[in-house]
Amino acid sequence: MQIIRNLNQIKTSLPDLALTIGNFDGVHLGHLQILSEVKKIAKEKKLSSAVLTFEPHPITFLKADKPRDFRIGSLAQKLKIFKEQQIDFVIILPFNQKFSVISADDFIEEILAKILNVKHLTIGYDFIFGKNRQGNFQLLEEKSEKLGFDLSEISAVKIDEQTCSSSLIRKLIVDGKITEANKFLGRNFTIAGIVTNGRKLASQLGFPTANLVVKPHMMKLKFGVYKTETFILHLGKKFPSITNFGIKPTISGDSIQLFETHILNFNENLYGKKIFVEFIDFIRDEKKFSSIEELKKQILIDVRASY
């Protein structure tokens, strides 16, 4: 998979592309259907498959007052899935002031047709683009005939009569409905990061934890305890675990939001190591216990309830 991070990187003509465009936050089941269609068309028409996406997420730029912690997945996670899906090209356009004022017409004519050499464009049912969000499927249809590219639109994926969307998945995650969110994602919601030094209070309780502070633009879950699985990169293995996300009200006097993962039957030092924590189910809300002993008893109950 070739990654193009700026249009200026394109020094020679790209091969003819079967392209799709979108933010693809979380790369959920609806997105995967679009990618599948792009690959199918690319194979049938002897084109190269390609995804055009944006960084940062346009909402970050267009809605400056919106909280930044809304991303389901990081750019690295998104690229990993694109690679697993065997996409040939990923074009990441910087979303900035200059890009935000490009008209829908210029986006189609100058970028899609002239620079990216698109021969088939596949979009989702709700795709809009261009300055003031004026571009839509109807405009693309009009332009496609003139500019010589084919066009297809993919319908929404529905599960239990609910439309699969990034906004729905965000709401489910915030509400602690992690199993439902995973159903729409098509995999477990995952956070990744480097294990940081803590105050080793959990170790003193007999339940050592790997502490993660994730990037500020990533989603924060409902405060509570979750059944998880932890993949340790340098070992190449996955282990059963439980994870608390919150502020440790029983033993901490601060308000730092932290992921603390206790990996079952594991005692290796993970400081400075990269881990991936997959969330499987919500166990209980975070709460303040009357004593450290009560907290220890509850952690043991949480572990037994999960595995």
Buried (B, 14 or more C-beta within 10 A) or exposed (E): BEEBEEBEEEEEEBEBBBBBBBBBBBBBBBBBBBBEBBBEBBEEEEBBBBBBBBBBBBBBBEEEEEEBEBBBBBBEBBBBBBEEBEBBBBBBBEBEEEBEEBBBBBBBBBBBBEBBBBBBBBBBEEBEBBBEEEBBBEBBEEBBEEBEBBBBBBEEBEBEEBBBBBEBBBEBBBEBBBBBBBBBBBBBBBBBBBBBEBEEBBEEBEBBBBBBEBEEBBBBBBBBBBBBBBBBEEEEEEBBBBBBBBBBBBBBEEEEBBBBBBBBEBEEEBEEBBBBBBBBBBBBEBBEBEEEEEBBEBBEEBBEEBE
